[in-house]
Amino acid sequence: MRVEKRIDKPTPPIRVAILGSTGSIGTQTLDIARMHPERIDIVAITAGANVGLLEEQAAEFSPECVSIGAKGGAASLSNHFSCPVFDGSDGLVRAATWLNLDVVVVALVGAVGLKPTIAAVKTGSRIALANKETLVVAGDLIQELASQHGAEIIPVDSEHSAIYQCLLGEREEFVSRLILTASGGPFRKRSLESFGSITREEAMAHPNWEMGSKITIDSATMMNKGLEVIEARWLFDLPPEKIDVVIHPQSIVHSMVEFVDGSSKAQLGPPDMKVPIQFALSYPERWKSDHEVLDWSETRSLDFEAPDLRKYPSLGLAFEALRQGGAVPAILNAANEIAVDRFLKGDLEFIAITRLVEEVLSQVTDSFEDSFEDRVRADQVARKIAKELGAPTSH
Ligand SMILES: NC(=O)c1ccc[n+]([C@@H]2O[C@H](COP(=O)([O-])OP(=O)(O)OC[C@H]3O[C@@H](n4cnc5c(N)ncnc54)[C@H](OP(=O)(O)O)[C@@H]3O)[C@@H](O)[C@H]2O)c1
């Protein structure tokens, strides 16, 4: 077999919108745009609260529109930008459906990503999806919508990008398992008995990745891996029993696919989100970059171990929510968003995060249809309960 050789003709730059350009994934997407100015044209960017950074980004990239999080905030900011300014959730939709977009990078955190992702999918643009919460809330409905509108969803999460790459050229019937790797977060070696005294600072100190605060806490509880299992279920259309999680502390193997003949494929690289972000933009091409590569002359070990579900009950809760299906993952997600927010504000202990989620799951008794409206309703019901419940302290 020969590696394909091709001489590329110059193509016009792709028109890209970044929802959440001021966050960790958003700013790294702009780094990719700086690296490839001839290939990427940034035409829409959005912020939540960080208007100062949005202004700097707009001055550098001259987008055709911007949006900010605070509803009603656009009017007072229009003289800060030389393009139309939108706001709130409608502003995210305007940016996600801006003229002739090739790619919408959804780099928002939380279920706020759902509405603009639905809007972007309906335009048939490619979605470079970092916002896993959207697929947790309504992955079944989003995938159905994407196939109706011919929209392509390319994952940005490093694990799902790895699986996507391992699956290229393979047939679904030959896949026996997806294996998501997890670093194990900052508490892999900490004794379960001392989990009660974990501080915010300790939980925020991820050993391998620098990320936004919500995903950093989700990584410490391993709810992040649970959300990724649900994300994988919808991205790759495989049942939960074909998705496994393994701890791999070095974060070099980004995930694996096992096939029915006993062979496995893995995708490897240093922990750097710019690689999967760029892949989601460049696919089916690969663009030459100056990203760090692995030095194979260095002695290194790659370790793997099973996750300890007593330490990480969130992972078990997420698998259970996925098995129950319907609106249950949306309830899990909303409860977790509030629990993490309460932990970050000092209103909950670390171990109470998962307990609160468990409590909310048991308290929501409404029934929900399989529609976007009902997923949003489930999200709202769960958020309300999660905000009102007292902080759980013991089981
Ligand atoms: N960071 C990583 O390395 C990484 C890796 C894999 C997957 N992911 C996933 O990627 C997503 C983004 O993560 P992140 O770490 O980049 O998060 P982040 O740093 O917290 O950034 C989130 C972005 O969303 C914006 N935002 C938040 N709430 C908003 C609202 N209500 N309305 C409008 N905009 C809002 C923020 O704006 P302001 O900052 O201006 O308020 C920011 O631009 C998450 O789903 C995460 O799980 C992240």
The ligand as an ORCA input file, in Angstrom:
! r2SCAN-3c Opt
* xyz 0 1
  N     -10.502     23.112     27.788
  C     -10.187     21.929     27.297
  O      -9.020     21.569     27.194
  C     -11.294     21.004     26.840
  C     -10.955     19.728     26.384
  C     -11.954     18.903     25.891
  C     -13.272     19.334     25.889
  N     -13.588     20.562     26.367
  C     -14.990     20.978     26.371
  O     -15.075     22.199     25.660
  C     -16.092     23.037     26.227
  C     -15.463     24.389     26.594
  O     -14.524     24.156     27.628
  P     -13.466     25.261     28.061
  O     -12.527     24.582     28.978
  O     -12.945     25.952     26.862
  O     -14.412     26.238     28.896
  P     -14.124     27.743     29.353
  O     -12.669     28.035     29.321
  O     -14.866     27.945     30.625
  O     -14.810     28.612     28.183
  C     -16.191     28.617     27.993
  C     -16.586     29.640     26.962
  O     -18.018     29.739     26.947
  C     -18.408     31.105     27.222
  N     -19.648     31.079     27.980
  C     -19.854     30.508     29.191
  N     -21.153     30.674     29.566
  C     -21.759     31.374     28.580
  C     -23.070     31.886     28.398
  N     -24.046     31.693     29.303
  N     -23.341     32.555     27.255
  C     -22.401     32.763     26.311
  N     -21.129     32.307     26.443
  C     -20.802     31.622     27.562
  C     -17.247     31.686     28.011
  O     -17.257     33.099     27.937
  P     -16.510     34.078     29.010
  O     -15.227     33.402     29.400
  O     -16.323     35.328     28.190
  O     -17.452     34.260     30.140
  C     -16.078     31.053     27.266
  O     -15.860     31.727     26.047
  C     -16.655     22.274     27.417
  O     -17.810     21.592     27.040
  C     -15.553     21.274     27.755
  O     -16.047     20.090     28.351
  C     -12.634     21.408     26.842
*
